[in-house]
Amino acid sequence: MYELLINDTPVKIWARTVEPSAFKQIMNLSTLPFVFHHLAFMPDVHAGVGMTIGGVLATKGAVIPNAVGVDIGCGMCAVKTNIRVDSLTSDLLRKGFMRGIRRRIPVGMDHQKTAQDECLMPQGFDTDSMAVVSRQYKSALKQIGTLGGGNHFIELQKDQDGWMWIMIHSGSRNLGLQVCNYYDEKAKSLDRIWFSSVNPDINLAFLPLKSQEFKQYWTEMEYCVQFAFANRKLMMDRICEVIKECVPEAEFEPMINIAHNYAAWEHHFDENVIVHRKGATSAREGEIGIIPGSQGTKSYITEGLGNPDSFMSCSHGAGRLMSRTEAVKTLNLEAEQAKLDEKGIVHALRYQKDLEEASSAYKNIEEVMANQSDLTRIVTALEPIAVIKGV
């Protein structure tokens, strides 16, 4: 971990190198007048919108929509099965599991053909009082249980003892995007009215604690976090149904779930503060987490070490090494396919555009895990056997 002082703000970085665009965003964050104690950046840190991905920001009295991001509540879930990977035939894996999952789970821009049951949606919220959720609710009924695009994935994996796992990476779909954009615009407008000292060009407009807009954003953000969880749970339930249809004796352990785009009230350094995690996960002492690699590399079930220097956080994955555009332009499709084929992985690299999610576009997950050995420890290593991407 490296410690710096930028604009009189202590900064702690677990990455060995930081790209210039991400470092510029770190410098921008250091200028915020309401930063609490220090800034923390995980080993998967890379540039985002306003705030870096892989960043942890604690604040006093303010929330920043762009420090949570557009995919509010995005995260991971994983389930261990009682299926031995060495018992799987190619037909069972490809035609049974993978084909069944693709039929049951819409991916990319696809939504459900019909609205899903409202009992699957987050409960206990007054959705009619929410500016964004109320108008997006009907649309969200067709988005729940869908994977989405980008780096979202469904993966079947093998642990070191040969048992099959199911892992999903997905978020709040269009709902989170709409909530973030709506309240970011609100924050920009209010910051102009209040003659805020925060530079509007750095995309870190904020909502102050006692404002009505803060309360409104917080409620809708929490709804999105719960919607993202409900989305992952519904997909996991339906994947388990597919597997159960193919292997009637299949059993499934309780689902592990973590989010990596959200803000929460937490107690750190003797004060109650708002912790923004954007592409970072909670890693309290003993807390079970999930850190995925990239397509074709290991993922990990982890246990947090509760390190106060990171606000008890760790990375959310490997982190991008190159932009999507750079990956498509520079990587070789046949070479990337060969890497996965040699490992016998049923993969999702078909076309040049799919190189956005090639493993070479991401940082080395082994180095990322080594760089945060003081934040979290590995409980289980998982090797991919089949991947569905939402590109």
N, C-alpha and C positions, 0 to 999 in steps of 0.2 A: 504494500500500500504506500502511495506517495502522498505527501502532505505539502500543500502550497498555500500561499496567502495572496489572494487576488482581490484588489479593491477593498482591502482590509477584511475580507471574508475568508475564513479558513476553508480550504477545499481538500477533500480526501478522495483519492482515485485508486481503484484496484486494478485498472488496466495498465499494461506496460506501455502502450502507445495510444494516443488519441488523435484522430483525424482533425485537420485544421478547422473544418466546419463545425465539428462537435466542440472543439476547444473554444471557438468563438461563442457558442451558445453557453458554455460554462462561464465564460467571462461575463456574458449578459446577465446570467442568473446571479452572479456575485454582486451586481449593482442594485438588486432589489432591496428596498429599505426594511422589509419585514422578514428577511431570512433569519431563521432561528439557529443559533449555535454554529453550524457549518453546513457545507454542501457535501453530498456523498455520491460517487459515481462508480457503478459496478464494472466488472471486467468486460462486459458485453457492450459497453457504452458506444453509441454512434449517434449521428445527427438525426434530429426529428424536426417537428414544427414548434418553434419557440424553445421548448426544453428538449434536451437530449433523450433518446431512448436509453434505458439503463441508468436513469438518474433518480435520486431520492432528495426531495426538497421539503424541509420542515419550515413552516411559517407561523408567525404570530399575527392573528387577526385578519387573514386574507386567504382566499382560495383562487387559484388560477386555472381556468378551464383547460388551457393548452398544456398545463403541467400534469394533467390527467390524460389528455389526448382524446382523439375522436372515437376510438374503440373502447368506450368505457366498460370496465368489467372484463375485458378480454383476459383469458387465462387458460389453464390447463386442467384436465381431469384424467384420471387413470384408474383402471380396474385390473386386478389380477384374476386369472381364470385357473381352473383345475385341468386345463388342456395341455398335454405335452406337445411341444412343437414338433418333436421328431415323429409324432403319430400322424401329422398332417400330410395328406397327399397333395399333389399339385392341383388336381381337380377340386378337392375340397377347399383349398385355399383360394384359388382363382375363381372357380365357377360357383362355389358355395358361399364362402365368406365375402369375398370382394365384390362379386356381382350382386349379391344380396344387399350389401351395404350401399352400393351405388344406386340401387333401385329404391332404397328406403330413405336415403339422406340426400336432399338436393345440395349441390355444391356450386361454387362460383357465384354468379349472379342469379342463379335459380332460386325460386321460393317454392313454398308448398302450393299445390294446385287449389287446395281449399283451406279455409281458415281452421286452425286447430282449436281444440276445446279450451275455453277460457280458464278452466281449472288448472291448466298447465302454466299459466302466466303467474308472475309474482302476486302474492296476496298481501292484504293489509295496507294497501295504498289507496288514497283517494285520487284516482287517475283523472277524474273530471276536473280537478283543480290544477292540473299540471299543464302548462302552456304547450309543451312539445309532445309529451306522452299522449295527451288527450287526442291530438290530431293525428298521431302516428299509430294509435292503438290497433285499429283495424288492419293496417298494413303489417304490424308486428305479429299479428295472429297467423300470418302466412310466412313469417320469417323464423319463428321459433322452430327449433329442430332442423336448422339448416347450417351448413358449414361456413359459407362465405368464401372469399377469395384471398389473394395475397399469400401470406405465409401460414395460413390456417391449414390444418391437416387432420386426417384420421390415420392412425398407424397401428398395425399389429406388430407386437414386439416379443422378444424372447429374453428372459432373465438368465442369470448365470447358472441357475439350476434347471433350465430347460422348460419353464412354465411360460405359457402365452399370456401377454398383457394386451390391453386395449388402451390407447392414449388418444386424446382429442385436444386440439388447440383451436379455440374459437372465441368469439366475443358477442357483442350486443348488436351486431349487424348494422343496418341503417339507423336504428333508433339512437344508438350512442353517438353516431356522427351528427345527427340532427340536433341532439341536446348540446353537444360541445359547440357546434357552430353558432347556435342560437345564443348561448350565454357568453361566448367569446365576443360576439358582436355587442351584446348588452354591456359587457365589461369595457370594451373599447369606447363606447358612447359615454358611459358614466365617467371613465377616466378622463376623457376630454372635458366634460362638464366640471369635474373637480380639479382640473389643472394638475393632474397627477404628475409626480416627478419621474415616473417610469417611462422610459423612452418608448413611444408607440411602435417604433420600427422593429423592436425585438420580439414582437408577438407573445408578450407575457402580460396581457391585460388582466386585471384582477378584480374580484368582488370583495368588498370589505365585510368583515364579520357581521356587523349590526345592520347591514342593508337587507331590504326585502329580497333583492335579487340573489344575495348569498343564500338565503333560506330556500328560495325557489330552485336554484341550481342544485343545492345539496340534496333536496328531496328527489329531484329527477335523476341526479347522478346515482343515488342509492337504488332507485328503481332500475336503472340500467345495469348496475352491478348484479342485482337479483335476476334480471332478465337474461343476462349473459350466462349466469349459473343455470337457470332453467333451460336455456338453449342447449348447453352442454349435457345436462342431465337427460333431456329428451332424446338427444342423439345417442347417448350412451345406452339408454334403455332400449332403443330400437336396434342398435347394433347387437346388444345381448340377445334380443329376440331372434335376430338373424342367425346368430351362432347356435342358439338353443334349437332352432329348427333343423340345423345341420347336424348338431351333436346333442341329442336329447339329454345326455347325462352331464352336460356342461353346468358348472357352478361358478358363481362370481362373488368375489370379496367386496366389501363396502368401497364405494368410490372415494378416491382422494381428489380434492378440488382446491385449486388456488387461483387467485386473480392477480394480474400484474399491472393494471391501469386503473387507479382509483385514488381517492383522498380519504383519510380517516383521522378522527381524533385519537391521539395516542399520548402516552406519558413518557417523556424522555428528558434526561438531565434535570429532573425535579420540576418539570413544567408540563402542562397540558398544551399540546401544539397540534397543528394540522400537518400531517405527513402526506405529501404527494408521492406516489410511486408510479412512474411512467416506464414500463418495461423493466420493472424490478418487483421482486416478491418479498413478502414478509418472511423472516427467518428467525423468529423468536426461539429461545432455547427449547429444544425438543419438538419444535413444530415440523411436521412432515410436509415436504414440498416436492415440486416437480421441476426439473430443469432439462428441457429438450435440447438435442443437438440440431443438426440440419439433416436434410434428406440423405439417408445413407450412413449417418454416424450415430454414435450412442446417445441415449438419453438417460437421465438419472432420477431416481427417487432419493430424496435427500432429507436430512434432519438439521434444522437450524441450530446455530451456536449462540444466538442472542448477543452478537457483538454490538455494543453501543455506538461504536464509531460509524457503522453503516445504518444507524437507526434501526438495528435488528432487521436488516434486509440482505438480499443476495441477488444475483442475476436472474433474469427470466428465461435465458437461453444462451445460445452461442453469440448472437449479435452479428449484424451484417458486416462483411469485410468490404464489399463493393455495392454500389447502387444497383437497382434493378436494370437501369439502362446500360450501365457498364457491363453487368453480367451478360446480358443478351448480346452485346456487341463484341465482347472479348472471349467468352468461353466457347469451347468446342463441344457441340451437342454429342457427337459420337464418343468423344473421350469421357464426358460426364456419364453417358449411358453405360459405357463399358465398366466404369467404377462400380456402378450398382449391380450390373449383370454379373460381374465377377463374384460378388457377395451373395448372389442368388436372391436379391431383393426384388419383389414385385413393385415396380416404381411408377412414377407419374411423369417422367421426362419423355415427352413425345415430340414436341416441336421446339423451334428456336426460342420462342417466347417463354417456354417453361424453364429456361436457364435462369430466370429471375430467382428461382428457388433451388438451384443446383447447390450441392454441398460446398463447392469452391467459392460460392458467393458469400460464404459465412466464415467467421473466425473458427479457429481450431477449438473444439469443445473441451479437449483435454487440457489445453493451456488455460482456458477460461476457468475450468474447475480448479486447477492448481493455483491460480491467482486469487481464488476466494476460499482457500482452505481454512482461513480464520473466520469465515462467515457461515459456512455450512459444511456438512460432511456427507459423503456418499453412503447410502444405505443399500441401494440396489442399482446395478447397471443393466440397461436394456438395449438390446441390439434390434434394429428394424428387420422385419421379414416381409412386410407389405405396406405400401404407402398410398393414400389417396390425398391429393392436393387440391386446393380450391382455386388454383390459378385460372 
